[in-house]
């Protein structure tokens, strides 16, 4: 591969959001002069979230986009070089590592922190996009609290969908769970299926798909299509949760970094270290269990500290 290196960074951070910005704050304070490329969605998934009430330090809550602006401003104040741009290719075959920016220029880096996040999978219907943030959400743990005491719907058939349905059942009056296949086709583990079936205020709609989410300014209902009978049914709800999975934004690292079967980057337990020394991963791109802003920020801190120790051991 012939490439002309236009610039060198001591510490390069790929991706923003809570993990990337926190890594930038710590790396800047440690004198690593970090360069951060924000990626295709500066600020990550929180920029399409409305109220955030479960992040410590915001007693009255905060809007997701505003929160990410504060993170970015803090990282900049500490000395991080934050830039618009997308990393389009990497070469981790030797040190310094090499990355391509916007398919235009190559730069090198002594250490790389990956915080590219994961994107929620959506159903792909127009009403879902139109009402996103107005009752449509891909995170029950994040947003379920706003609909306590009300009826809600959730679509999905895996363990995560079951976990979120059970979580919602504790704070909402009723949970309507939409499952595309019949009982024998549910992907969730048997124990999770049993918990859902034995929870009184969860009603499961088998062999069903979402035809439309109803409402103008906010969610007011859902139209469910029973694919076995062809029958349509409208159910009044206040919120609609999508739990059909997440896709880690890790495609450009395939072939370089160890990943699980769904593309989450594997790290050494208790660290941010990948299989390549000097390359670290933080946030949702390596976390399929928690996927919270506070855990992403914590892992961003870990990645910066791991990078600092790695570079220190090299005498950089």
RORO-124636 format. One record per residue: y, z, x of N, C-alpha, C, CB in turn; residue in three letters. Coordinates in steps of 0.001 Angstrom, whole numbers, plus 500000, padded with zeros to 6 digits. Glycine has a CB too. Layout:
! residues N
YZXYZXYZXYZXALA
...
***
This chain:
! residues 316
498808500000500844500000500000500000501254500000500888499999501233499040UNK
502045498949500770503269498846501559504424499388500740503541497380501994UNK
505134500326501298506250500922500571507342501334501554505778502140499739UNK
508565501244501093509702501688501891510185503012501317510851500618501904UNK
510103504062502139510518505384501679512044505485501779509825506513502514UNK
512674505708500621514147505736500575514719507139500729514634505141499272UNK
513891508166500489514420509530500458513271510507500668515158509821499112UNK
513599511681501209512592512724501389513059514012500718512310512964502893UNK
512137514665500010512425515960499397511495517006499998512264515899497846UNK
512053518178500236511224519280500733510237519701499643512108520490501175UNK
510753519857498420509938520235497267510322519347496098510121521743496907UNK
509385518601495578509641517703494456508967518256493210509138516267494763UNK
509724518344492112509200518820490835509196517651489866510043520015490276UNK
508028517372489297507877516236488387507779516762486962506622515381488751UNK
508828516550486161508823517001484775509697518219484562507418517304484335UNK
510241518323483359511141519438483051510477520360482031512508518919482513UNK
511224520902481100510662521914480205510668523282480871509234521533479789UNK
510154524308480199510190525666480748509518525784482105509538526617479790UNK
508388525092482309507669525189483585508473524557484714506293524514483479UNK
508944523331484499509679522627485546510987523301485903509947521216485122UNK
511752523693484885513047524334485158512866525695485833513844524501483855UNK
511854526462485411511614527760486060511188527560487508510538528564485297UNK
510322526579487742509922526270489118511151525901489952508885525116489142UNK
512070525149489350513284524738490063514165525941490392514076523721489228UNK
514266526884489451515075528095489685514522528883490881515096528995488410UNK
513215529126490856512589529900491934512603529156493261511160530247491564UNK
512325527852493206512307527068494440513701526985495064511767525659494167UNK
514717526861494233516086526795494746516490528122495376517066526422493624UNK
516142529212494726516472530530495267515734530813496574516143531609494247UNK
514594530149496742513816530331497975514272529382499091512326530113497689UNK
515293528588498797515818527690499818514983526441500038515941528418501098UNK
514208526031499022513347524858499168514057523550498810512117525018498302UNK
515318523660498380516121522480498009515352521542497069516550521709499273UNK
514888522046495944514041521219495082514793520068494433513418522070494013UNK
514085518948494309514545517803493527513649517725492304514510516460494362UNK
514243517682491116513465517638489877513785516368489108513746518879489005UNK
512759515602488792512907514448487906512456514854486513512089513221488424UNK
513352514671485532513136515249484207512078514541483374514413515247483460UNK
511785513294483669510758512592482910511292511940481655509662513533482550UNK
510367511443480852510741510641479688511390511471478584509523509936479138UNK
511129512783478579511695513672477557512312514894478244510599514111476523UNK
513558514754478747514183515886479439514181517147478577515616515533479836UNK
513623518224479139513514519463478388512175519651477713514581519522477370UNK
511370518589477650510031518703477093509988518880475586509336519832477726UNK
508866519412475093508631519498473651509610520424472932507226519969473397UNK
510214521354473657511160522262473002512405521540472502511565523368473956UNK
512660520343473019513841519608472555513622519019471162514191518491473543UNK
512374519014470666512134518566469292511742519754468409511029517478469256UNK
512029520957468901511787522190468144513126522701467638511063523277469022UNK
513123523350466498514377523922465997514505525361466494514434523870464436UNK
514294526326465618514496527732465992513348528263466849514643528595464737UNK
513684528925467961512693529612468800512979531105468704512742529111470306UNK
512036531861468171512256533300467974511330534165468819512074533651466519UNK
510385533529469528509380534335470230509522534289471740508004533875469852UNK
510678533821472240510893533855473689511720535090474012511604532547474200UNK
511236535955474919511954537197475218513381536937475701511196537997476266UNK
514277537818475299515655537730475775516626537123474781515694536940477022UNK
516103536478473750516967535897472719516777536698471438516646534375472487UNK
517539537772471319517338538721470224517529538068468860518292539896470369UNK
518436537096468777518727536440467503518084535063467406520226536318467311UNK
517183534756468334516568533434468347517493532420469012516223532985466918UNK
516966531225469242517743530175469902517149528835469502517746530351471463UNK
518002527834469414517515526483469144516815525941470401518691525542468708UNK
515695525248470209514933524724471345515766523891472315513796523894470841UNK
516525522890471833517338522085472748518370522911473521518044520996471974UNK
518996523887472831519985524743473487519327525579474587520673525663472454UNK
518124526070474295517390526874475271517121526071476538516067527376474672UNK
516715524815476386516431523977477549517695523612478320515714522714477115UNK
518818523493477611520096523264478298520469524468479161521217522975477276UNK
520187525671478644520469526892479406519576526947480644520255528156478526UNK
518291526632480480517365526604481619517866525622482681515933526213481153UNK
518235524429482232518682523396483171519967523829483892518912522059482428UNK
520876524406483144522151524864483729521896525941484779523099525409482627UNK
520964526848484493520646527915485449520034527339486722519684528938484815UNK
519106526384486561518469525759487726519501525016488580517355524789487274UNK
520432524345487909521488523618488631522390524590489387522328522766487653UNK
522717525704488729523590526706489377522935527283490628523926527847488393UNK
521597527380490615520878527907491776520794526892492914519480528336491369UNK
521123525636492604521119524620493666520073523545493527520935525272494962UNK
519331523551492414518327522496492203519024521170491931517376522859491026UNK
518465520107492447518975518746492243518187518143491080518841517860493560UNK
518780518176489897518086517723488693518552516316488331518331518700487513UNK
517595515423488147517919514010487962517197513424486748517556513217489219UNK
517854512451486132517165511627485144516238510686485896518179510833484243UNK
515087510414485338514170509491485989512733509860485702514411509465487484UNK
511862508890485864510442509055485577509639508730486825510005508158484394UNK
508709509590487160507776509290488243506706508358487678507138510607488844UNK
506585507168488246505706506135487700504424505926488498506448504843487623UNK
504369506465489726503153506295490531503171507357491622503059504842491149UNK
501998507763492098501933508725493202500904508263494225501581510144492682UNK
501105508734495451500126508529496522499973509859497245500570507376497516UNK
498872510544496957498614511850497546497593511757498687498120512821496473UNK
497452510584499268496403510380500274496717511075501593496202508899500519UNK
497973511325501871498357511985503120499689512695502919498449510962504291UNK
500015513569503868501297514273503818502240513654504842501113515799504086UNK
503522513531504490504116513914503199503629513021502063505643513855503281UNK
503606513609500853503173512879499676504220511840499293502911513842498506UNK
503800510828498581504723509759498196504683509569496688504372508434498921UNK
505858509378496102505957509138494659506921507994494403506417510415493908UNK
506636507241493361507502506137492960508359506578491779506669504875492597UNK
509648506280491837510582506671490783511013505430490003511820507404491379UNK
510843505470488679511303504397487784510816503014488197512808504392487729UNK
509645502953488828509070501680489293509988500946490266508769500779488103UNK
510907501701490875511909501053491734511863501531493169513284501288491184UNK
511938502839493364512036503345494735510939504365495010513420503972494983UNK
510574504441496279509598505435496715510305506537497478508499504790497586UNK
509858507777497274510353508890498067509162509734498506511384509743497264UNK
509373510561499509508300511416500018508656512876499770508055511161501533UNK
507646513734499834507854515162499590506823515973500352507780515481498084UNK
507258517131500864506343518025501567505445518786500597507125519006502428UNK
505989519113499430505213519802498386505606519209497041505460521361498409UNK
504648519150496129504888518587494801504430519581493745504156517227494628UNK
505305519817492759504961520642491596504960519741490379505964521842491413UNK
503822519699489684503677518848488497503852519710487251502287518125488482UNK
504825519348486423505069520092485177505398519091484071506236521138485353UNK
504514518114483916504758517011482986504368517325481546504013515800483442UNK
503771518485481307503506518935479949502379518197479249504733518805479147UNK
502310518413477954501335517747477090502041517374475797500085518660476813UNK
501619516283475213502237515813473975501286516032472805502622514320474086UNK
501838516556471721501015516758470520500593515409469954501787517579469448UNK
499376515351469467498920514158468762499378514267467306497356513997468859UNK
499878513156466769500394513140465405499567512207464537501868512718465387UNK
499721512343463236498982511496462303499512510065462295499050512081460900UNK
500819509932462531501413508595462579501927508091461242500418507632463104UNK
502218508992460314502787508563459032504302508803459058502118509331457832UNK
505084507935458402506556508023458478507123509375458061507166506959457615UNK
506581509974456988507125511248456501506928512372457509506472511629455177UNK
505906512263458329505642513264459368506773513259460387504284512995460065UNK
507174512066460809508263511945461782509600512342461167508339510512462321UNK
509830511922459939511106512195459262511320513694459043511159511461457917UNK
510246514420458750510366515852458439509990516755459619509490516191457248UNK
509807516150460787509502516938461984510665517883462278509224516011463206UNK
510365519175462362511418520167462560512014520662461261512502519597463415UNK
511581520087460146512067520507458828510881520885457940512910519379458163UNK
509919521548458569508718521963457862507458521347458430508835521616456417UNK
507609520286459214506468519693459918506480520198461350506515518126459874UNK
505335520690461822505256521293463147503869521057463739505571522808463082UNK
503802521049465065502510520949465745502129522269466395502542519841466796UNK
502795523365466006502483524666466602502643525774465566503390524939467822UNK
501518526207465001501558527259463991502030528587464575500186527430463360UNK
501618528872465800502019530135466436503527530153466656501277530335467785UNK
504105528981466967505554528904467194506333529030465892505914527590467885UNK
505886528332464850506724528138463668506186528761462387506917526694463446UNK
504958529271462416504389529838461200505199530993460635502998530298461465UNK
505807531763461506506577532948461108507684532605460110507186533616462339UNK
508253531393460226509354531002459345508891530765457910510025529750459878UNK
507572530700457713507047530403456381506148531522455868506278529087456400UNK
506398532728456354505605533874455929505759534069454414506034535158456700UNK
504641534386453782504643534604452341504616533328451515505835535396451966UNK
504577532170452169504608530897451436503285530145451614505793530018451918UNK
503108529100450827501926528258450958502189527157451979501528527651449593UNK
501208526922452844501351525914453896500072525090453979501669526579455268UNK
500154523958454682498962523130454912498797522915456404499067521762454167UNK
497541522707456802497257522394458199496177521309458223496800523679458998UNK
496309520354459133495324519290459250494659519380460617495977517898459040UNK
493331519292460628492592519394461883491200519932461610493335520297462892UNK
490301519755462599488911520163462387488285520807463613488089518976461975UNK
489080521074464644488556521690465854488806523182465893489162521045467065UNK
488447523801467011488664525239467165490137525619467062488111525706468494UNK
491006524787467650492439525087467593492935525079466157493235524078468431UNK
492513524090465381492919524023463978492437525261463218492369522742463318UNK
491203525681463489490671526880462830491445528124463250489179527055463154UNK
491720528254464534492482529402465033493862529454464376492624529333466572UNK
494511528298464278495859528270463698495799528527462195496546526914463981UNK
494757528027461519494605528304460089494417529799459847493414527519459511UNK
493607530445460697493385531888460575494665532669460865492268532340461527UNK
495415532206461874496702532850462180497635532758460972497365532193463427UNK
497721531558460397498604531352459249498157532173458045498654529872458879UNK
496828532356457897496313533094456744496776534548456729494799533043456732UNK
497131535051457891497569536452457983499027536631457567497380536967459405UNK
499810535548457614501246535682457313501690534833456120502063535297458532UNK
500863533879455706501210533009454587500353533362453367501022531520454973UNK
500865533067452181500132533428450964498872532591450796501026533265449742UNK
498933531312451196497755530449451098497845529339452137497622529850449673UNK
496688528964452681496611527894453674495697526802453135496093528431455050UNK
496239525602453010495463524446452574495059523670453836496288523534451565UNK
493767523654454142493277523036455373492632521685455066492267523967456084UNK
493174520631455663492729519267455378491813518792456508493949518303455210UNK
490560518497456153489547518101457138489035516701456789488364519133457178UNK
489110515804457759488800514391457520487339514168457140489133513573458752UNK
486430514926457732485003514730457465484464515842456572484209514677458783UNK
483161515740456269482511516774455485482173517977456348481255516230454823UNK
481547518972455745481243520210456464480390519965457701480536521184455545UNK
479483519001457632478605518744458769479306517984459897477393517967458311UNK
480519517501459642481226516729460669482376517480461315481746515462460076UNK
482513518760461010483605519552461570483327519864463043483798520861460766UNK
484336519646463877484145519785465322484169521233465802485204519007466048UNK
484744522114465030484904523504465460483549524179465644485747524286464445UNK
483540525202466491482319525977466712481910526664465417482520527020467841UNK
480633526960465313480087527556464083480791528858463727478587527807464235UNK
481057529686464714481700530979464439483099530776463864481773531832465723UNK
483838529777464367485188529526463858485130528952462447485950528566464791UNK
484164528066462212483993527519460860483700528629459859482862526476460838UNK
482827529546460251482454530641459350483648531533459037481329531476459963UNK
484471531782460049485655532630459814486596531981458807486406532897461139UNK
486782530674458974487662529949458047487090529992456631487850528479458507UNK
485803529696456492485174529651455173485163531017454492483755529129455292UNK
485151532083455299485099533433454740486477534069454545484270534310455632UNK
487513533301454794488872533813454589489357533368453217489844533316455712UNK
489643534339452359489906534059450942491089533128450711490147535344450212UNK
492142533272451493493337532473451199493420531177452002494567533294451461UNK
492268530728452544492201529396453144491350528510452246491616529452454596UNK
491937527440451767491197526463450955491006525202451788491950526141449609UNK
489734524822451988489421523651452805489206522437451906488168523910453681UNK
489854521335452277489689520067451567488831519161452449491085519397451235UNK
487535519047452126486631518239452927486805516752452598485175518676452695UNK
486406515903453537486471514441453345487866514013452871485398513981452319UNK
488882514589453491490235514365453004491187513967454131490749515611452307UNK
492157513136453771493198512729454715494561512921454059493001511245455166UNK
495580513034454902496939513186454404497492511819454049497839513890455444UNK
497798511622452780498386510352452343499895510355452580498079510094450849UNK
500536511488452290501983511581452449502414513034452454502707510812451335UNK
503423513344453278504060514655453231505289514501452347504437515189454679UNK
505429515359451365506468515198450357507699516048450675505923515564448983UNK
508860515517450301510113516233450498511182515325451074509903517428451407UNK
512438515637450758513563514846451287514148515492452536514662514686450220UNK
514770516641452380515378517352453504514425518349454145516625518069453048UNK
513409518764453388512415519705453909511092519465453187512888521188453731UNK
510019520006453741508695519821453164508591520570451832507604520303454145UNK
508136519852450800507932520486449493506492520349449007508879519882448465UNK
505722519451449641504345519275449200503600518285450081504309518812447755UNK
502320518103449771501506517130450495500594516418449491500667517824451628UNK
500467515103449681499542514338448847498275514075449652500188512995448360UNK
497153514583449125495874514542449836494960513506449165495195515960449853UNK
494348512680449984493432511651449495492000512053449843493780510255450102UNK
491172512282448817489754512557449032489053511219449225489129513366447831UNK
488635510950450447488065509634450770486682509433450170487991509456452272UNK
486031510511449761484706510394449147484807509963447688483953511723449247UNK
485856510447447003486001510155445573487155509207445278486199511437444804UNK
488077509063446254489263508235446034490336508948445237488880506967445331UNK
490124510224444942491072510985444127492252511467444967490371512181443467UNK
493461511308444426494684511812445053495065513131444416495841510793444924UNK
495589514031445245496000515345444740497276515771445443494881516404444948UNK
498265516220444673499510516720445254499497518244445224500748516162444491UNK
499785518836446402499753520292446543501139520765446995498640520742447564UNK
501777521681446264503080522203446682502931523107447914503747522982445521UNK
503679522818448949503668523631450176505086523692450740502671523041451240UNK
505293524619451680506591524749452345506568524273453788507046526182452302UNK
505354524117454348505243523667455744503938522933455940505340524857456725UNK
503955522005456908502781521184457203502549521226458704502965519709456698UNK
501381521743459108501076521895460531500009520885460958500603523338460835UNK
500284520212462068499353519223462610498617519856463789500103517913463048UNK
497296519913463709496498520546464764495322519641465112495996521958464320UNK
495650518402465478494596517448465811494491517221467318494848516125465104UNK
495138518096468081494975518047469529496249517695470283493918517063469874UNK
496187517876471577497274517525472492496732516607473584497920518802473113UNK
497602515782474117497222514924475238498083515292476436497382513409474878UNK
497458515822477512498242516156478699498834514894479327497371516906479725UNK
500058515009479788500742513865480397500367513790481880502295513981480222UNK
499136513363482116498581513420483472498034512078483961497487514452483525UNK
498268511015483200497628509727483520497907509246484938498090508674482547UNK
499151509418485417499484508876486745498803509645487878500994508898486953UNK
498220510798487565497562511596488608496043511396488631497877513072488406UNK
495538510581487710494095510329487670493663509621488943493713509487486426UNK
492522510058489474492047509514490732492497510318491929492503508108490880UNK
493518511153491720494020512020492793493638513473492554495542511895492914UNK
493850513937491327493652515358491027492440515567490125494906515944490365UNK
491756516689490319490637517050489455491162517422488070489822518222490067UNK
490490516902487037490891517164485654489654517459484819491677515961485062UNK
489878518058483652488751518229482732488564516939481935488984519446481775UNK
487635516966481003487287515731480291488411515197479420486077515961479439UNK
489389516037479085490495515574478250491769515299479040490782516589477182UNK
491725515479480362492871515123481193493756516272481636493693514168480475UNK
493367517521481293494149518666481791493857518855483281493810519978480987UNK
494911519023484071494745519208485513494102520569485770496114519092486257UNK
493084520580486609492386521826486939493089522529488096490905521548487297UNK
493318523822487939493926524623488997492981525749489377495300525186488552UNK
493139526240490601492347527392491056492732528584490184492589527702492594UNK
491778529239489522492099530348488620493040531366489261490823531041488178UNK
494068531732488499495034532707488983496117532121489863494332533768489727UNK
496100530797490064497110530130490896497518528822490215496564529860492348UNK
498439528133490862498847526797490397498284525715491311500389526688490334UNK
497385526081492194496883525151493214495902524141492610496201525928494355UNK
496082522869492967495150521821492562494144521605493689495903520492492219UNK
493336520571493559492345520267494606492983519664495857491290519309494064UNK
494244519282495771494953518760496943495941519811497431495689517422496611UNK
495767520254498655496639521269499224498074520764499275496161521670500625UNK
498987521532498711500389521137498690500837520521497383500650520183499786UNK
499882520295496468500204519794495128499850520880494120499436518456494812UNK
500818521238493295500665522350492363500920521863490935501630523512492728UNK
500327522537489964500511522156488563500864523380487739499243521478488004UNK
501827523202486821502302524317486004502556523844484580503584524932486606UNK
502494524780483643502818524467482253501674523809481506504017523577482200UNK
502023523121480433501015522617479505500134521516480070501680522118478285UNK
500529520891481178499673519854481757498379520446482328500430519095482854UNK
498388521773482544497180522437483044496742523608482155497417522934484464UNK
497392523763481007497085524901480136496795524407478725498254525920480123UNK
495532524399478345495195523964476990494930525147476065493979523050477021UNK
495069526365476579494763527550475779495973528170475093494120528575476642UNK
497077528306475820498207529064475284499346528165474797498730530015476337UNK
499792527240475637500806526244475268502062526880474661500215525245474282UNK
502553527932475285503774528592474834504856528451475899503511530084474518UNK
506104528501475463507210528376476409507170529483477460508547528404475668UNK
506830530688477035506863531820477963505733531727478997506758533145477187UNK
504556531226478586503475531074479567503759529901480501502119530873478857UNK
504401528861479973504778527724480823505780528164481877505367526575479976UNK
506774528953481459507769529446482411507097530315483476508873530248481679UNK
506171531169483062505462532009484025504695531194485047504516532936483308UNK
504041530128484590503278529314485534504205528484486423502308528395484781UNK
505412528168485934506399527497486785506831528389487930507616527079485968UNK
506998529677487636507297530669488674506165530714489696507516532071488049UNK
504921530746489212503759530787490113503736529564491033502446530859489297UNK
504011528399490466503970527169491253505016527184492362504184525957490350UNK
506216527662492029507270527710493052506900528695494162508625528107492418UNK
506337529848493794505930530831494802504777530297495649505523532153494130UNK
503832529605494997502727529000495747503242527936496710501695528385494786UNK
504199527136496246504780526086497097505536526701498270505724525180496274UNK
506277527779497989507029528449499056506080528972500138507872529611498477UNK
504991529583499723504025530121500694503341528993501466502967530989499979UNK
503018527919500769502383526769501421503309526185502488502015525686500379UNK
504572525969502123505515525384503068505816526352504226506815524997502345UNK
505850527639503897506083528638504948504958528649505968506236530027504336UNK
503729528493505493502575528477506400502589527250507314501271528508505596UNK
503227526173506825503350524963507647504506525051508628503528523746506762UNK
505321526112508460506491526272509324507688525485508868506155525875510710UNK
507677525061507581508806524309507036509871525271506527508343523364505903UNK
***
